[in-house]
Amino acid sequence: MANPLADCVSSLRSSNHLLANSISILDSGVNDFPRLAKVLQTTKHFELLPSSTLSAAQSRLLSSLIPEFNALLSRVETHLDRLERREQALIARCELLEGRLSMSGEDAETMGMGGSSATGRKSLAGAGDGSREALRLKQARAKKERLGYAVERLSLQAQQRERQLRKSVAAQ
């Protein structure tokens, strides 16, 4: 009975030895795989595409970019319109304020002239009708200028209100 078991043990040992040899052979072959993979790997430096594929890609790119460009352009145009309206409003306001300043300056001059004109009239009363007529003419010219500035100021206010109305209509 010892003999059949000894044959099994020797067969098992020879199988084990054969398996170890196979593992060492496979190990030496597998160790070189990364280098072989790198050597055998092909690198495509230039890839040629058919013109239909290229034109299709270009058209897809254009179809995705054009709406974005249009949206950005409309935003820029809206912003520029808003800035232009603001500039016009500021110019109108500046002109209005300049008119008011000139009006207040003229009012102060006429007030000063009016205060001194009462004494001037008394002193000019003896001088004659020619000086009275000159004084009335000067006062009429000053009044004409004041009225002209008032008309200009009112027209500027009307233009500003029109701009505001256009702005509110454009915003809607």
Secondary structure, 3 states (H helix, E strand, C coil): CHHHHHHHHHHHHHHHHHHHHHHHHHHHHHHCHHHHHHHHCCCCCCCCCCHHHHHHHHHHHHHHHHHHHHHHHHHHHHHHHHHHHHHHHHHHHHHHHHHHHHHHHHHHHHHHHHHHHHHHHHHHHCCCHHHHHHHHHHHHHHHHHHHHHHHHHHHHHHHHHHHHHHHHHHHC
